[in-house]
Amino acid sequence: MWSRLFRTAYALCGDRDEAEDLLQDVLVKAYGSWGRVCRAADRDAYVRRMLVN
């Protein structure tokens, strides 16, 4: 999961360090709203959408 999300973040940012920061921020937010993430049909897609938004 991490590598796919990191590739998406890198494609959005174009910089490795910024991509890591973005992904870590999104994962913290996903953890905070884990109840909604768990109810999603595809958790990876839900977190990926959080990343893009």
PDBQT receptor file of N, H, CA, C and O in Angstrom, charges set to zero:
ATOM      1  N   MET A   1       0.817  -1.184   0.000  1.00  0.00    +0.000 N 
ATOM      2  CA  MET A   1       0.000   0.000   0.000  1.00  0.00    +0.000 C 
ATOM      3  C   MET A   1       0.866   1.255   0.000  1.00  0.00    +0.000 C 
ATOM      4  O   MET A   1       0.612   2.178  -0.774  1.00  0.00    +0.000 OA
ATOM      5  N   TRP A   2       1.881   1.301   0.855  1.00  0.00    +0.000 N 
ATOM      6  H   TRP A   2       2.086   0.551   1.484  1.00  0.00    +0.000 HD
ATOM      7  CA  TRP A   2       2.727   2.498   0.970  1.00  0.00    +0.000 C 
ATOM      8  C   TRP A   2       3.361   2.858  -0.365  1.00  0.00    +0.000 C 
ATOM      9  O   TRP A   2       3.361   4.028  -0.746  1.00  0.00    +0.000 OA
ATOM     10  N   SER A   3       3.898   1.888  -1.079  1.00  0.00    +0.000 N 
ATOM     11  H   SER A   3       3.899   0.937  -0.770  1.00  0.00    +0.000 HD
ATOM     12  CA  SER A   3       4.614   2.202  -2.321  1.00  0.00    +0.000 C 
ATOM     13  C   SER A   3       3.684   2.773  -3.388  1.00  0.00    +0.000 C 
ATOM     14  O   SER A   3       4.061   3.692  -4.114  1.00  0.00    +0.000 OA
ATOM     15  N   ARG A   4       2.472   2.232  -3.484  1.00  0.00    +0.000 N 
ATOM     16  H   ARG A   4       2.165   1.485  -2.893  1.00  0.00    +0.000 HD
ATOM     17  CA  ARG A   4       1.514   2.777  -4.468  1.00  0.00    +0.000 C 
ATOM     18  C   ARG A   4       1.094   4.187  -4.095  1.00  0.00    +0.000 C 
ATOM     19  O   ARG A   4       1.006   5.060  -4.959  1.00  0.00    +0.000 OA
ATOM     20  N   LEU A   5       0.835   4.415  -2.823  1.00  0.00    +0.000 N 
ATOM     21  H   LEU A   5       0.906   3.706  -2.122  1.00  0.00    +0.000 HD
ATOM     22  CA  LEU A   5       0.464   5.754  -2.386  1.00  0.00    +0.000 C 
ATOM     23  C   LEU A   5       1.622   6.731  -2.551  1.00  0.00    +0.000 C 
ATOM     24  O   LEU A   5       1.421   7.890  -2.912  1.00  0.00    +0.000 OA
ATOM     25  N   PHE A   6       2.838   6.251  -2.282  1.00  0.00    +0.000 N 
ATOM     26  H   PHE A   6       3.001   5.310  -1.988  1.00  0.00    +0.000 HD
ATOM     27  CA  PHE A   6       3.995   7.124  -2.444  1.00  0.00    +0.000 C 
ATOM     28  C   PHE A   6       4.183   7.511  -3.914  1.00  0.00    +0.000 C 
ATOM     29  O   PHE A   6       4.500   8.661  -4.217  1.00  0.00    +0.000 OA
ATOM     30  N   ARG A   7       3.989   6.564  -4.818  1.00  0.00    +0.000 N 
ATOM     31  H   ARG A   7       3.732   5.629  -4.572  1.00  0.00    +0.000 HD
ATOM     32  CA  ARG A   7       4.113   6.897  -6.246  1.00  0.00    +0.000 C 
ATOM     33  C   ARG A   7       3.098   7.949  -6.660  1.00  0.00    +0.000 C 
ATOM     34  O   ARG A   7       3.408   8.840  -7.451  1.00  0.00    +0.000 OA
ATOM     35  N   THR A   8       1.886   7.849  -6.127  1.00  0.00    +0.000 N 
ATOM     36  H   THR A   8       1.634   7.126  -5.484  1.00  0.00    +0.000 HD
ATOM     37  CA  THR A   8       0.861   8.847  -6.424  1.00  0.00    +0.000 C 
ATOM     38  C   THR A   8       1.261  10.207  -5.857  1.00  0.00    +0.000 C 
ATOM     39  O   THR A   8       1.140  11.227  -6.536  1.00  0.00    +0.000 OA
ATOM     40  N   ALA A   9       1.732  10.221  -4.629  1.00  0.00    +0.000 N 
ATOM     41  H   ALA A   9       1.831   9.392  -4.078  1.00  0.00    +0.000 HD
ATOM     42  CA  ALA A   9       2.162  11.476  -4.008  1.00  0.00    +0.000 C 
ATOM     43  C   ALA A   9       3.329  12.086  -4.767  1.00  0.00    +0.000 C 
ATOM     44  O   ALA A   9       3.388  13.303  -4.941  1.00  0.00    +0.000 OA
ATOM     45  N   TYR A  10       4.249  11.258  -5.215  1.00  0.00    +0.000 N 
ATOM     46  H   TYR A  10       4.200  10.269  -5.073  1.00  0.00    +0.000 HD
ATOM     47  CA  TYR A  10       5.404  11.756  -5.969  1.00  0.00    +0.000 C 
ATOM     48  C   TYR A  10       4.951  12.336  -7.313  1.00  0.00    +0.000 C 
ATOM     49  O   TYR A  10       5.478  13.355  -7.759  1.00  0.00    +0.000 OA
ATOM     50  N   ALA A  11       3.985  11.694  -7.950  1.00  0.00    +0.000 N 
ATOM     51  H   ALA A  11       3.557  10.866  -7.587  1.00  0.00    +0.000 HD
ATOM     52  CA  ALA A  11       3.458  12.202  -9.216  1.00  0.00    +0.000 C 
ATOM     53  C   ALA A  11       2.790  13.560  -9.007  1.00  0.00    +0.000 C 
ATOM     54  O   ALA A  11       2.848  14.426  -9.880  1.00  0.00    +0.000 OA
ATOM     55  N   LEU A  12       2.159  13.743  -7.854  1.00  0.00    +0.000 N 
ATOM     56  H   LEU A  12       2.112  13.040  -7.145  1.00  0.00    +0.000 HD
ATOM     57  CA  LEU A  12       1.503  15.015  -7.562  1.00  0.00    +0.000 C 
ATOM     58  C   LEU A  12       2.498  16.119  -7.223  1.00  0.00    +0.000 C 
ATOM     59  O   LEU A  12       2.315  17.269  -7.622  1.00  0.00    +0.000 OA
ATOM     60  N   CYS A  13       3.549  15.769  -6.487  1.00  0.00    +0.000 N 
ATOM     61  H   CYS A  13       3.698  14.834  -6.163  1.00  0.00    +0.000 HD
ATOM     62  CA  CYS A  13       4.496  16.775  -5.991  1.00  0.00    +0.000 C 
ATOM     63  C   CYS A  13       5.716  16.961  -6.875  1.00  0.00    +0.000 C 
ATOM     64  O   CYS A  13       6.197  18.079  -7.057  1.00  0.00    +0.000 OA
ATOM     65  N   GLY A  14       6.208  15.874  -7.418  1.00  0.00    +0.000 N 
ATOM     66  H   GLY A  14       5.818  14.965  -7.270  1.00  0.00    +0.000 HD
ATOM     67  CA  GLY A  14       7.424  15.945  -8.215  1.00  0.00    +0.000 C 
ATOM     68  C   GLY A  14       8.702  16.012  -7.393  1.00  0.00    +0.000 C 
ATOM     69  O   GLY A  14       9.790  16.179  -7.944  1.00  0.00    +0.000 OA
ATOM     70  N   ASP A  15       8.576  15.884  -6.078  1.00  0.00    +0.000 N 
ATOM     71  H   ASP A  15       7.692  15.749  -5.630  1.00  0.00    +0.000 HD
ATOM     72  CA  ASP A  15       9.731  15.945  -5.182  1.00  0.00    +0.000 C 
ATOM     73  C   ASP A  15       9.579  14.861  -4.121  1.00  0.00    +0.000 C 
ATOM     74  O   ASP A  15       8.516  14.712  -3.520  1.00  0.00    +0.000 OA
ATOM     75  N   ARG A  16      10.638  14.118  -3.901  1.00  0.00    +0.000 N 
ATOM     76  H   ARG A  16      11.502  14.240  -4.389  1.00  0.00    +0.000 HD
ATOM     77  CA  ARG A  16      10.582  12.985  -2.970  1.00  0.00    +0.000 C 
ATOM     78  C   ARG A  16      10.236  13.421  -1.548  1.00  0.00    +0.000 C 
ATOM     79  O   ARG A  16       9.379  12.812  -0.906  1.00  0.00    +0.000 OA
ATOM     80  N   ASP A  17      10.887  14.458  -1.057  1.00  0.00    +0.000 N 
ATOM     81  H   ASP A  17      11.583  14.952  -1.578  1.00  0.00    +0.000 HD
ATOM     82  CA  ASP A  17      10.647  14.904   0.321  1.00  0.00    +0.000 C 
ATOM     83  C   ASP A  17       9.229  15.433   0.503  1.00  0.00    +0.000 C 
ATOM     84  O   ASP A  17       8.574  15.125   1.498  1.00  0.00    +0.000 OA
ATOM     85  N   GLU A  18       8.756  16.221  -0.444  1.00  0.00    +0.000 N 
ATOM     86  H   GLU A  18       9.288  16.472  -1.253  1.00  0.00    +0.000 HD
ATOM     87  CA  GLU A  18       7.387  16.739  -0.358  1.00  0.00    +0.000 C 
ATOM     88  C   GLU A  18       6.370  15.607  -0.455  1.00  0.00    +0.000 C 
ATOM     89  O   GLU A  18       5.337  15.641   0.214  1.00  0.00    +0.000 OA
ATOM     90  N   ALA A  19       6.655  14.610  -1.282  1.00  0.00    +0.000 N 
ATOM     91  H   ALA A  19       7.494  14.583  -1.826  1.00  0.00    +0.000 HD
ATOM     92  CA  ALA A  19       5.755  13.471  -1.419  1.00  0.00    +0.000 C 
ATOM     93  C   ALA A  19       5.668  12.694  -0.106  1.00  0.00    +0.000 C 
ATOM     94  O   ALA A  19       4.583  12.271   0.292  1.00  0.00    +0.000 OA
ATOM     95  N   GLU A  20       6.799  12.505   0.565  1.00  0.00    +0.000 N 
ATOM     96  H   GLU A  20       7.681  12.848   0.242  1.00  0.00    +0.000 HD
ATOM     97  CA  GLU A  20       6.791  11.810   1.852  1.00  0.00    +0.000 C 
ATOM     98  C   GLU A  20       6.002  12.591   2.889  1.00  0.00    +0.000 C 
ATOM     99  O   GLU A  20       5.224  12.012   3.649  1.00  0.00    +0.000 OA
ATOM    100  N   ASP A  21       6.201  13.908   2.923  1.00  0.00    +0.000 N 
ATOM    101  H   ASP A  21       6.832  14.378   2.307  1.00  0.00    +0.000 HD
ATOM    102  CA  ASP A  21       5.453  14.739   3.873  1.00  0.00    +0.000 C 
ATOM    103  C   ASP A  21       3.955  14.680   3.598  1.00  0.00    +0.000 C 
ATOM    104  O   ASP A  21       3.154  14.530   4.521  1.00  0.00    +0.000 OA
ATOM    105  N   LEU A  22       3.585  14.797   2.341  1.00  0.00    +0.000 N 
ATOM    106  H   LEU A  22       4.236  14.920   1.592  1.00  0.00    +0.000 HD
ATOM    107  CA  LEU A  22       2.173  14.744   1.964  1.00  0.00    +0.000 C 
ATOM    108  C   LEU A  22       1.561  13.412   2.368  1.00  0.00    +0.000 C 
ATOM    109  O   LEU A  22       0.479  13.374   2.952  1.00  0.00    +0.000 OA
ATOM    110  N   LEU A  23       2.243  12.333   2.062  1.00  0.00    +0.000 N 
ATOM    111  H   LEU A  23       3.122  12.364   1.587  1.00  0.00    +0.000 HD
ATOM    112  CA  LEU A  23       1.718  11.007   2.371  1.00  0.00    +0.000 C 
ATOM    113  C   LEU A  23       1.592  10.807   3.877  1.00  0.00    +0.000 C 
ATOM    114  O   LEU A  23       0.599  10.245   4.341  1.00  0.00    +0.000 OA
ATOM    115  N   GLN A  24       2.569  11.252   4.641  1.00  0.00    +0.000 N 
ATOM    116  H   GLN A  24       3.376  11.708   4.264  1.00  0.00    +0.000 HD
ATOM    117  CA  GLN A  24       2.484  11.113   6.089  1.00  0.00    +0.000 C 
ATOM    118  C   GLN A  24       1.319  11.916   6.654  1.00  0.00    +0.000 C 
ATOM    119  O   GLN A  24       0.616  11.440   7.545  1.00  0.00    +0.000 OA
ATOM    120  N   ASP A  25       1.109  13.122   6.149  1.00  0.00    +0.000 N 
ATOM    121  H   ASP A  25       1.681  13.508   5.425  1.00  0.00    +0.000 HD
ATOM    122  CA  ASP A  25      -0.022  13.934   6.596  1.00  0.00    +0.000 C 
ATOM    123  C   ASP A  25      -1.349  13.232   6.305  1.00  0.00    +0.000 C 
ATOM    124  O   ASP A  25      -2.246  13.210   7.147  1.00  0.00    +0.000 OA
ATOM    125  N   VAL A  26      -1.461  12.666   5.117  1.00  0.00    +0.000 N 
ATOM    126  H   VAL A  26      -0.732  12.684   4.433  1.00  0.00    +0.000 HD
ATOM    127  CA  VAL A  26      -2.699  11.990   4.734  1.00  0.00    +0.000 C 
ATOM    128  C   VAL A  26      -2.919  10.741   5.588  1.00  0.00    +0.000 C 
ATOM    129  O   VAL A  26      -4.048  10.466   5.994  1.00  0.00    +0.000 OA
ATOM    130  N   LEU A  27      -1.871   9.994   5.862  1.00  0.00    +0.000 N 
ATOM    131  H   LEU A  27      -0.954  10.217   5.532  1.00  0.00    +0.000 HD
ATOM    132  CA  LEU A  27      -2.029   8.790   6.681  1.00  0.00    +0.000 C 
ATOM    133  C   LEU A  27      -2.428   9.128   8.110  1.00  0.00    +0.000 C 
ATOM    134  O   LEU A  27      -3.179   8.378   8.734  1.00  0.00    +0.000 OA
ATOM    135  N   VAL A  28      -1.942  10.238   8.634  1.00  0.00    +0.000 N 
ATOM    136  H   VAL A  28      -1.332  10.847   8.127  1.00  0.00    +0.000 HD
ATOM    137  CA  VAL A  28      -2.361  10.680   9.967  1.00  0.00    +0.000 C 
ATOM    138  C   VAL A  28      -3.842  11.036   9.947  1.00  0.00    +0.000 C 
ATOM    139  O   VAL A  28      -4.577  10.681  10.868  1.00  0.00    +0.000 OA
ATOM    140  N   LYS A  29      -4.288  11.735   8.906  1.00  0.00    +0.000 N 
ATOM    141  H   LYS A  29      -3.691  12.024   8.157  1.00  0.00    +0.000 HD
ATOM    142  CA  LYS A  29      -5.706  12.083   8.784  1.00  0.00    +0.000 C 
ATOM    143  C   LYS A  29      -6.567  10.832   8.612  1.00  0.00    +0.000 C 
ATOM    144  O   LYS A  29      -7.661  10.743   9.169  1.00  0.00    +0.000 OA
ATOM    145  N   ALA A  30      -6.068   9.875   7.844  1.00  0.00    +0.000 N 
ATOM    146  H   ALA A  30      -5.179   9.948   7.392  1.00  0.00    +0.000 HD
ATOM    147  CA  ALA A  30      -6.818   8.629   7.652  1.00  0.00    +0.000 C 
ATOM    148  C   ALA A  30      -6.944   7.874   8.975  1.00  0.00    +0.000 C 
ATOM    149  O   ALA A  30      -7.992   7.295   9.262  1.00  0.00    +0.000 OA
ATOM    150  N   TYR A  31      -5.901   7.877   9.764  1.00  0.00    +0.000 N 
ATOM    151  H   TYR A  31      -5.049   8.347   9.531  1.00  0.00    +0.000 HD
ATOM    152  CA  TYR A  31      -5.956   7.221  11.070  1.00  0.00    +0.000 C 
ATOM    153  C   TYR A  31      -6.993   7.895  11.963  1.00  0.00    +0.000 C 
ATOM    154  O   TYR A  31      -7.719   7.230  12.702  1.00  0.00    +0.000 OA
ATOM    155  N   GLY A  32      -7.053   9.229  11.886  1.00  0.00    +0.000 N 
ATOM    156  H   GLY A  32      -6.463   9.769  11.286  1.00  0.00    +0.000 HD
ATOM    157  CA  GLY A  32      -8.014   9.970  12.692  1.00  0.00    +0.000 C 
ATOM    158  C   GLY A  32      -9.456   9.695  12.316  1.00  0.00    +0.000 C 
ATOM    159  O   GLY A  32     -10.351   9.795  13.155  1.00  0.00    +0.000 OA
ATOM    160  N   SER A  33      -9.683   9.353  11.064  1.00  0.00    +0.000 N 
ATOM    161  H   SER A  33      -8.956   9.272  10.382  1.00  0.00    +0.000 HD
ATOM    162  CA  SER A  33     -11.051   9.063  10.617  1.00  0.00    +0.000 C 
ATOM    163  C   SER A  33     -11.154   7.602  10.176  1.00  0.00    +0.000 C 
ATOM    164  O   SER A  33     -11.804   7.288   9.178  1.00  0.00    +0.000 OA
ATOM    165  N   TRP A  34     -10.511   6.728  10.925  1.00  0.00    +0.000 N 
ATOM    166  H   TRP A  34      -9.984   6.984  11.735  1.00  0.00    +0.000 HD
ATOM    167  CA  TRP A  34     -10.435   5.322  10.537  1.00  0.00    +0.000 C 
ATOM    168  C   TRP A  34     -11.808   4.661  10.445  1.00  0.00    +0.000 C 
ATOM    169  O   TRP A  34     -11.992   3.727   9.664  1.00  0.00    +0.000 OA
ATOM    170  N   GLY A  35     -12.759   5.128  11.222  1.00  0.00    +0.000 N 
ATOM    171  H   GLY A  35     -12.609   5.887  11.856  1.00  0.00    +0.000 HD
ATOM    172  CA  GLY A  35     -14.103   4.555  11.157  1.00  0.00    +0.000 C 
ATOM    173  C   GLY A  35     -14.694   4.688   9.763  1.00  0.00    +0.000 C 
ATOM    174  O   GLY A  35     -15.289   3.740   9.251  1.00  0.00    +0.000 OA
ATOM    175  N   ARG A  36     -14.536   5.853   9.142  1.00  0.00    +0.000 N 
ATOM    176  H   ARG A  36     -14.052   6.623   9.558  1.00  0.00    +0.000 HD
ATOM    177  CA  ARG A  36     -15.028   6.062   7.781  1.00  0.00    +0.000 C 
ATOM    178  C   ARG A  36     -14.194   5.282   6.770  1.00  0.00    +0.000 C 
ATOM    179  O   ARG A  36     -14.729   4.733   5.808  1.00  0.00    +0.000 OA
ATOM    180  N   VAL A  37     -12.897   5.236   6.988  1.00  0.00    +0.000 N 
ATOM    181  H   VAL A  37     -12.462   5.683   7.770  1.00  0.00    +0.000 HD
ATOM    182  CA  VAL A  37     -12.022   4.507   6.068  1.00  0.00    +0.000 C 
ATOM    183  C   VAL A  37     -12.385   3.030   6.076  1.00  0.00    +0.000 C 
ATOM    184  O   VAL A  37     -12.424   2.401   5.019  1.00  0.00    +0.000 OA
ATOM    185  N   CYS A  38     -12.650   2.468   7.244  1.00  0.00    +0.000 N 
ATOM    186  H   CYS A  38     -12.618   2.979   8.103  1.00  0.00    +0.000 HD
ATOM    187  CA  CYS A  38     -13.004   1.042   7.356  1.00  0.00    +0.000 C 
ATOM    188  C   CYS A  38     -14.302   0.715   6.639  1.00  0.00    +0.000 C 
ATOM    189  O   CYS A  38     -14.452  -0.374   6.085  1.00  0.00    +0.000 OA
ATOM    190  N   ARG A  39     -15.236   1.650   6.646  1.00  0.00    +0.000 N 
ATOM    191  H   ARG A  39     -15.114   2.534   7.096  1.00  0.00    +0.000 HD
ATOM    192  CA  ARG A  39     -16.526   1.398   6.003  1.00  0.00    +0.000 C 
ATOM    193  C   ARG A  39     -16.463   1.518   4.489  1.00  0.00    +0.000 C 
ATOM    194  O   ARG A  39     -17.404   1.120   3.802  1.00  0.00    +0.000 OA
ATOM    195  N   ALA A  40     -15.378   2.055   3.957  1.00  0.00    +0.000 N 
ATOM    196  H   ALA A  40     -14.614   2.378   4.515  1.00  0.00    +0.000 HD
ATOM    197  CA  ALA A  40     -15.243   2.204   2.506  1.00  0.00    +0.000 C 
ATOM    198  C   ALA A  40     -15.091   0.831   1.852  1.00  0.00    +0.000 C 
ATOM    199  O   ALA A  40     -14.501  -0.084   2.427  1.00  0.00    +0.000 OA
ATOM    200  N   ALA A  41     -15.620   0.708   0.669  1.00  0.00    +0.000 N 
ATOM    201  H   ALA A  41     -16.099   1.451   0.202  1.00  0.00    +0.000 HD
ATOM    202  CA  ALA A  41     -15.525  -0.559  -0.061  1.00  0.00    +0.000 C 
ATOM    203  C   ALA A  41     -14.070  -0.883  -0.411  1.00  0.00    +0.000 C 
ATOM    204  O   ALA A  41     -13.653  -2.039  -0.347  1.00  0.00    +0.000 OA
ATOM    205  N   ASP A  42     -13.313   0.132  -0.774  1.00  0.00    +0.000 N 
ATOM    206  H   ASP A  42     -13.652   1.071  -0.826  1.00  0.00    +0.000 HD
ATOM    207  CA  ASP A  42     -11.902  -0.043  -1.122  1.00  0.00    +0.000 C 
ATOM    208  C   ASP A  42     -11.085   0.967  -0.317  1.00  0.00    +0.000 C 
ATOM    209  O   ASP A  42     -11.029   2.147  -0.661  1.00  0.00    +0.000 OA
ATOM    210  N   ARG A  43     -10.460   0.498   0.745  1.00  0.00    +0.000 N 
ATOM    211  H   ARG A  43     -10.505  -0.461   1.025  1.00  0.00    +0.000 HD
ATOM    212  CA  ARG A  43      -9.727   1.392   1.646  1.00  0.00    +0.000 C 
ATOM    213  C   ARG A  43      -8.575   2.092   0.943  1.00  0.00    +0.000 C 
ATOM    214  O   ARG A  43      -8.330   3.276   1.175  1.00  0.00    +0.000 OA
ATOM    215  N   ASP A  44      -7.871   1.370   0.090  1.00  0.00    +0.000 N 
ATOM    216  H   ASP A  44      -8.070   0.408  -0.098  1.00  0.00    +0.000 HD
ATOM    217  CA  ASP A  44      -6.751   1.980  -0.638  1.00  0.00    +0.000 C 
ATOM    218  C   ASP A  44      -7.234   3.126  -1.513  1.00  0.00    +0.000 C 
ATOM    219  O   ASP A  44      -6.600   4.180  -1.560  1.00  0.00    +0.000 OA
ATOM    220  N   ALA A  45      -8.335   2.931  -2.196  1.00  0.00    +0.000 N 
ATOM    221  H   ALA A  45      -8.849   2.075  -2.157  1.00  0.00    +0.000 HD
ATOM    222  CA  ALA A  45      -8.884   3.976  -3.056  1.00  0.00    +0.000 C 
ATOM    223  C   ALA A  45      -9.342   5.172  -2.227  1.00  0.00    +0.000 C 
ATOM    224  O   ALA A  45      -9.193   6.318  -2.650  1.00  0.00    +0.000 OA
ATOM    225  N   TYR A  46      -9.892   4.908  -1.062  1.00  0.00    +0.000 N 
ATOM    226  H   TYR A  46     -10.013   3.977  -0.719  1.00  0.00    +0.000 HD
ATOM    227  CA  TYR A  46     -10.345   5.992  -0.187  1.00  0.00    +0.000 C 
ATOM    228  C   TYR A  46      -9.161   6.854   0.238  1.00  0.00    +0.000 C 
ATOM    229  O   TYR A  46      -9.225   8.082   0.179  1.00  0.00    +0.000 OA
ATOM    230  N   VAL A  47      -8.089   6.209   0.662  1.00  0.00    +0.000 N 
ATOM    231  H   VAL A  47      -8.037   5.211   0.710  1.00  0.00    +0.000 HD
ATOM    232  CA  VAL A  47      -6.898   6.951   1.100  1.00  0.00    +0.000 C 
ATOM    233  C   VAL A  47      -6.244   7.643  -0.093  1.00  0.00    +0.000 C 
ATOM    234  O   VAL A  47      -5.745   8.761   0.039  1.00  0.00    +0.000 OA
ATOM    235  N   ARG A  48      -6.240   6.997  -1.245  1.00  0.00    +0.000 N 
ATOM    236  H   ARG A  48      -6.645   6.089  -1.353  1.00  0.00    +0.000 HD
ATOM    237  CA  ARG A  48      -5.682   7.626  -2.446  1.00  0.00    +0.000 C 
ATOM    238  C   ARG A  48      -6.463   8.893  -2.802  1.00  0.00    +0.000 C 
ATOM    239  O   ARG A  48      -5.876   9.897  -3.206  1.00  0.00    +0.000 OA
ATOM    240  N   ARG A  49      -7.781   8.841  -2.650  1.00  0.00    +0.000 N 
ATOM    241  H   ARG A  49      -8.258   8.025  -2.322  1.00  0.00    +0.000 HD
ATOM    242  CA  ARG A  49      -8.603  10.024  -2.923  1.00  0.00    +0.000 C 
ATOM    243  C   ARG A  49      -8.286  11.127  -1.922  1.00  0.00    +0.000 C 
ATOM    244  O   ARG A  49      -8.246  12.303  -2.285  1.00  0.00    +0.000 OA
ATOM    245  N   MET A  50      -8.062  10.759  -0.668  1.00  0.00    +0.000 N 
ATOM    246  H   MET A  50      -8.094   9.804  -0.372  1.00  0.00    +0.000 HD
ATOM    247  CA  MET A  50      -7.651  11.749   0.321  1.00  0.00    +0.000 C 
ATOM    248  C   MET A  50      -6.334  12.404  -0.101  1.00  0.00    +0.000 C 
ATOM    249  O   MET A  50      -6.149  13.610   0.063  1.00  0.00    +0.000 OA
ATOM    250  N   LEU A  51      -5.452  11.619  -0.627  1.00  0.00    +0.000 N 
ATOM    251  H   LEU A  51      -5.603  10.639  -0.760  1.00  0.00    +0.000 HD
ATOM    252  CA  LEU A  51      -4.148  12.111  -1.061  1.00  0.00    +0.000 C 
ATOM    253  C   LEU A  51      -4.301  13.112  -2.201  1.00  0.00    +0.000 C 
ATOM    254  O   LEU A  51      -3.663  14.165  -2.195  1.00  0.00    +0.000 OA
ATOM    255  N   VAL A  52      -5.118  12.797  -3.147  1.00  0.00    +0.000 N 
ATOM    256  H   VAL A  52      -5.637  11.942  -3.152  1.00  0.00    +0.000 HD
ATOM    257  CA  VAL A  52      -5.298  13.659  -4.327  1.00  0.00    +0.000 C 
ATOM    258  C   VAL A  52      -6.023  14.942  -3.922  1.00  0.00    +0.000 C 
ATOM    259  O   VAL A  52      -5.687  16.025  -4.402  1.00  0.00    +0.000 OA
ATOM    260  N   ASN A  53      -7.014  14.822  -3.041  1.00  0.00    +0.000 N 
ATOM    261  H   ASN A  53      -7.287  13.942  -2.651  1.00  0.00    +0.000 HD
ATOM    262  CA  ASN A  53      -7.754  16.022  -2.619  1.00  0.00    +0.000 C 
ATOM    263  C   ASN A  53      -6.868  16.923  -1.802  1.00  0.00    +0.000 C 
ATOM    264  O   ASN A  53      -7.308  17.982  -1.356  1.00  0.00    +0.000 OA
TER     265      ASN A  53
